[in-house]
Amino acid sequence: MGRVVWLVFVCVFIVAPVYAAEPAVPVWGATRSSPVDIAPSALKPGEWIWGGTARPGREPMAVVVSLTEQRAYVYRNGILMGISTISSGKPGHETPTGVFTILQKDKSHHSDLYNNAPMPYQERLTWDGVALHAGGLPGFPESHGCVHLPTEFARLLFDTTTTGMTVVVSAEGVSPADVVHPRAITPIDLRTGLESTIAPLPSGETYRWEPEKSPDGPISMVLSVPDGDVIVLRNGIEIGRAAIAVRDPLPGTHAYIVAQGQMAEEIPGMPGLHMPQWITIGIPGHGDEGGHPVDAELADKVALPPAFLAKLLPELVPGTVLLATDQPILPQTSGTQLQVLDNVPAVNAPGIKPLPATRNVQGSK
């Protein structure tokens, strides 16, 4: 899985601060997010990454639990926003694989079967006892069938999800490879939980634009320098893609959000049109660098087809987020790391250094 850096158009996006769990709740695992630049495979038992907000939003969400990796991946609007180590069912009490929905939520649940054991932030997947909840994390499967999460991650997830949300539990040999080893863009259809296909641009084409696939709702954008693509998602569904080129790309993971207003300079070759103003977003590990406007010099580093930009510009409303990565995100070029960020502004979060906002310089794959 490739380490993902994302580019976001300007608006004040702030990552919600991570607070310790309530004192009365048993604490398992780390109490704060690891930096987003850490690869999932480098997370130690009990560690996690959270790059979004802890509140429900309009965008569809889903969780993919990989029993093989012993990790859970949280997606909002098709983009990865959280990763956590887990502990699933031990031999004889294996966690079932399949597509589930959250049937019930109970913040202070206690087990009816195991001596009233605490199961904080429970999100029930089956009526016979399988659930997501905070619990022990020894680094291997040791539960009685539930999926154990770090307490603070479980709290953030509990505060963000709603009943009816899709949870996919996968394992090597019984599930598609992209669901066993998830990537930065959701490997499933957020509405059905079934595997989703991400098709590359056909040879000779520089972009596609299909807004009819998901006509309404906020969009999110993902840019991968090595893949040479920017992908536009709405409701977790790809509605557009374009070949891009980036001059002197910044290393690491970066995020931006569209703010009110426009850049002063006209877009080259498009008289009377201006890019929206972009602002950097704060994410774990870069909390003191957010809130900086992106200037035209940085914006000019990204080249993409003007025809695509003309279709995209009306969609770039305040709150639109773009994530940019110096690692591949597509299945055919998947690497070993993966980064995360949500597309919903949070509160009181500092951010990261600016990454160039998208401009309309000619570009091809």
C-alpha positions in Angstrom: 0.0 0.0 0.0 1.4 3.3 -1.0 2.2 6.1 1.4 -0.4 8.8 0.4 0.1 12.5 0.2 -3.0 14.6 -0.6 -3.6 18.1 -1.9 -6.5 20.2 -0.7 -8.0 23.4 -1.9 -8.1 26.3 0.5 -10.5 26.8 3.3 -9.8 26.6 7.0 -9.7 22.8 7.7 -8.8 21.9 11.2 -8.2 18.5 12.6 -10.1 17.7 15.7 -7.8 17.4 18.8 -7.6 13.9 20.2 -8.7 13.8 23.8 -8.1 11.0 26.3 -11.0 8.6 26.9 -13.2 9.2 29.9 -11.5 8.1 33.2 -14.2 5.5 33.9 -13.7 3.8 30.6 -10.9 1.1 30.6 -8.0 2.3 28.4 -6.5 -0.1 25.9 -3.9 1.1 23.4 -2.5 4.5 22.6 -4.4 7.5 23.7 -3.3 9.7 20.7 -3.0 9.2 17.0 0.3 8.3 15.4 1.6 10.6 12.7 0.0 10.1 9.3 3.4 9.5 7.7 3.7 6.1 9.5 3.0 3.1 7.4 0.2 0.8 8.6 2.6 -2.1 8.8 4.8 -0.1 11.2 1.9 0.5 13.7 2.6 -1.5 17.0 -0.3 -3.3 18.8 -2.6 -0.6 20.2 -1.4 2.1 17.8 -3.7 3.9 15.4 -4.0 6.9 13.0 -7.0 9.2 12.8 -7.0 12.0 10.2 -10.6 13.2 10.3 -13.3 14.5 12.6 -15.2 12.6 15.3 -18.7 13.5 14.2 -21.2 12.2 11.6 -21.3 14.0 8.3 -23.2 13.9 5.1 -20.7 11.7 3.4 -21.1 7.9 3.4 -18.7 5.9 5.6 -17.5 2.3 5.8 -15.1 0.2 7.8 -13.0 -2.5 6.3 -11.5 -5.0 8.9 -8.6 -7.1 7.6 -8.3 -10.2 9.8 -5.2 -11.1 7.9 -3.5 -7.8 8.7 -5.1 -7.4 12.1 -6.0 -3.8 11.1 -9.2 -1.8 10.5 -9.5 0.9 7.9 -12.1 3.7 8.1 -13.3 5.4 4.9 -15.4 8.6 4.4 -16.6 9.6 1.0 -14.3 7.0 -0.5 -11.1 8.3 1.1 -9.2 6.7 4.0 -9.5 8.7 7.2 -8.3 6.2 9.9 -6.3 3.0 10.5 -6.1 1.0 13.6 -4.5 -2.2 14.9 -7.1 -4.7 16.1 -7.4 -8.0 17.8 -10.0 -10.4 16.4 -11.4 -13.8 17.4 -9.0 -16.4 18.6 -9.0 -20.0 17.4 -12.4 -21.6 18.2 -14.0 -18.1 18.4 -13.0 -16.8 14.9 -14.5 -13.4 13.8 -16.8 -14.2 10.8 -16.0 -12.7 7.5 -18.6 -10.9 5.3 -20.5 -7.7 4.8 -22.3 -6.4 7.9 -24.1 -3.3 9.0 -24.0 -1.6 12.4 -27.2 -2.8 14.1 -26.9 -1.1 17.4 -24.6 1.3 19.3 -23.9 1.2 23.1 -21.3 3.5 24.6 -21.1 1.7 27.9 -21.9 -1.9 27.0 -21.1 -4.9 29.3 -21.0 -8.5 28.2 -23.9 -10.7 29.0 -21.8 -13.8 28.3 -18.4 -13.1 29.9 -18.8 -12.0 33.5 -20.1 -8.5 32.8 -16.8 -7.6 31.0 -16.7 -4.0 29.8 -17.1 -3.5 26.0 -16.9 0.3 25.7 -18.1 2.0 22.5 -19.7 -1.2 21.2 -21.0 -1.2 17.6 -23.0 -4.4 17.1 -22.5 -6.3 13.8 -24.6 -9.5 14.6 -27.3 -10.2 17.2 -25.4 -13.2 18.5 -22.6 -11.2 19.9 -20.1 -10.0 17.2 -19.2 -6.3 17.5 -16.6 -3.6 17.2 -15.6 -2.3 20.6 -12.6 -1.2 22.7 -10.7 -4.1 24.1 -7.4 -5.9 24.6 -4.7 -5.6 21.9 -1.9 -8.1 22.4 -0.9 -8.1 18.8 -2.7 -11.3 17.8 -6.3 -12.6 17.7 -7.4 -13.2 21.3 -11.1 -12.1 21.5 -14.2 -14.3 21.6 -15.2 -13.2 18.2 -15.5 -9.4 18.5 -13.1 -6.9 16.9 -11.1 -5.2 19.6 -10.0 -1.6 19.0 -7.9 0.9 21.0 -10.2 2.8 23.4 -9.6 6.3 22.0 -9.9 5.1 18.4 -13.1 3.2 19.3 -14.5 6.4 20.8 -13.7 8.5 17.7 -15.2 5.8 15.5 -18.3 5.6 17.8 -18.8 9.3 17.6 -18.5 9.4 13.8 -20.6 6.4 12.7 -24.3 5.8 12.5 -26.4 2.7 12.6 -26.8 1.0 9.2 -23.2 1.8 8.2 -21.3 -0.9 6.3 -18.6 -2.9 7.9 -16.7 -5.5 5.8 -14.6 -8.2 7.5 -12.1 -9.8 5.2 -9.5 -12.5 5.3 -6.9 -14.0 2.9 -8.3 -16.9 0.9 -12.0 -15.9 1.3 -12.0 -12.2 0.3 -10.8 -10.1 -2.7 -7.1 -9.1 -2.3 -8.0 -5.3 -2.4 -10.3 -5.8 0.6 -7.7 -7.9 2.5 -5.1 -5.3 1.9 -7.0 -2.0 1.6 -5.7 1.1 -0.1 -6.2 4.9 0.2 -9.3 4.8 -2.0 -12.0 2.6 -0.7 -11.9 -1.0 -2.1 -15.6 -1.4 -1.7 -18.9 0.3 -2.8 -19.8 2.3 0.3 -23.5 1.6 -0.3 -23.3 -2.2 -0.7 -20.0 -3.3 0.8 -19.2 -5.2 -2.4 -15.8 -4.9 -4.1 -15.3 -1.7 -6.2 -13.3 -1.5 -9.4 -11.0 1.4 -10.1 -10.4 1.5 -13.9 -7.3 3.3 -15.3 -7.7 5.8 -18.0 -7.7 4.2 -21.4 -4.6 4.6 -23.5 -4.5 8.0 -25.2 -7.1 9.6 -22.9 -6.1 12.4 -20.5 -9.3 12.5 -18.5 -12.8 11.3 -18.0 -15.7 13.1 -16.3 -18.9 11.2 -15.3 -20.8 13.2 -12.7 -24.0 11.4 -13.5 -22.6 8.4 -11.6 -23.2 10.3 -8.4 -25.0 13.6 -9.1 -25.3 15.2 -5.7 -23.2 15.7 -2.6 -19.7 17.0 -1.6 -16.6 15.8 -3.5 -13.2 14.7 -2.3 -10.1 14.6 -4.4 -7.0 12.4 -4.3 -3.7 13.2 -6.2 -0.9 10.7 -6.7 2.4 11.9 -8.2 3.8 8.5 -9.2 0.4 7.3 -10.6 0.1 10.6 -12.5 -3.6 10.8 -11.6 -6.0 13.0 -9.8 -9.3 11.2 -8.8 -12.5 12.9 -7.9 -15.0 11.1 -5.6 -18.6 11.9 -4.7 -20.4 9.7 -2.1 -17.4 7.3 -2.4 -18.0 6.9 -6.1 -15.4 8.0 -8.7 -16.9 10.7 -11.0 -13.8 12.0 -12.6 -10.1 11.3 -13.2 -7.3 13.2 -15.1 -3.7 12.6 -15.9 -1.5 15.1 -14.1 2.1 16.1 -13.9 3.7 17.8 -10.8 6.9 19.8 -10.9 9.1 19.6 -7.9 6.5 17.7 -5.7 6.8 17.9 -2.0 7.5 14.6 -0.2 5.1 13.2 2.4 1.4 13.6 3.0 -0.3 17.0 2.5 -3.9 18.1 2.6 -5.7 21.2 1.4 -9.2 22.6 1.5 -11.1 25.2 -0.5 -11.8 28.4 1.3 -14.0 31.4 0.5 -12.7 33.6 -2.3 -10.4 33.2 -5.3 -6.8 33.5 -6.2 -6.0 36.9 -7.7 -4.4 35.6 -10.8 -6.4 34.3 -13.8 -5.9 30.7 -14.8 -3.4 30.7 -17.7 -5.2 30.2 -21.0 -8.7 30.6 -19.4 -9.5 34.3 -19.4 -11.8 35.5 -16.6 -11.4 32.2 -14.6 -9.7 31.9 -11.2 -8.8 29.1 -9.0 -10.5 29.1 -5.6 -8.3 30.0 -2.6 -6.8 27.0 -0.9 -5.6 26.6 2.7 -3.5 23.8 4.2 -5.0 21.3 6.7 -3.5 20.1 9.9 -3.0 16.4 10.3 -1.4 14.2 13.0 2.3 14.7 12.9 2.0 18.1 11.2 -0.2 19.8 13.7 1.8 23.1 13.9 1.8 23.8 10.1 -1.8 24.3 9.1 -3.8 27.2 8.0 -1.5 28.6 5.4 -2.9 30.0 2.1 -1.6 28.4 -1.1 0.0 30.9 -3.4 0.0 31.0 -7.2 3.6 29.9 -7.4 2.9 26.7 -5.7 -0.4 26.2 -7.6 1.5 26.4 -10.9 3.5 23.3 -10.1 0.5 21.0 -10.9 -0.5 20.5 -14.6 -3.7 18.9 -15.7 -5.9 19.0 -18.9 -7.7 22.4 -19.2 -10.9 20.7 -20.4 -11.0 18.6 -17.2 -10.3 21.7 -15.1 -13.2 23.6 -16.8 -15.6 20.8 -15.7 -14.1 20.6 -12.2 -14.0 24.3 -11.3 -17.8 24.6 -10.6 -17.5 21.7 -8.1 -14.7 23.3 -6.1 -16.9 24.9 -3.4 -15.7 25.8 0.1 -15.0 22.7 2.1 -13.8 20.6 -0.8 -10.7 18.7 0.2 -7.8 17.4 -1.9 -5.2 15.0 -0.6 -1.9 14.5 -2.3 0.7 11.8 -2.1 4.2 11.0 -3.3 3.3 7.3 -3.3 1.1 5.2 -5.6 -2.5 4.6 -4.6 -3.8 2.5 -7.5 -3.9 -1.3 -7.2 -1.5 -1.9 -10.1 1.2 0.3 -8.5 0.5 -0.4 -4.8 3.5 0.0 -2.6 4.1 -0.6 1.1 2.7 2.5 2.9 -0.5 4.3 3.1 -1.6 7.7 4.4 -4.9 9.0 5.6 -7.0 12.1 5.7 -10.6 12.8 5.9 -12.6 15.2 3.8 -14.6 16.9 6.5 -13.2 20.0 8.2 -12.7 19.5 12.0 -12.3 22.0 14.7 -9.2 23.7 16.3 -6.5 21.9 14.4 -3.3 23.3 13.1 -2.0 22.0 9.7 0.9 21.3 7.3 3.0 23.1 4.8 1.3 24.1 1.5 1.3 21.8 -1.5 0.6 23.3 -4.9 -3.1 23.7 -5.7 -4.3 22.5 -9.1 -3.8 24.7 -12.2 -4.7 24.3 -15.8 -1.3 23.9 -17.4 -1.3 21.3 -20.2 -0.6 17.9 -18.8 -0.8 14.3 -19.9 -0.3 10.9 -18.4 
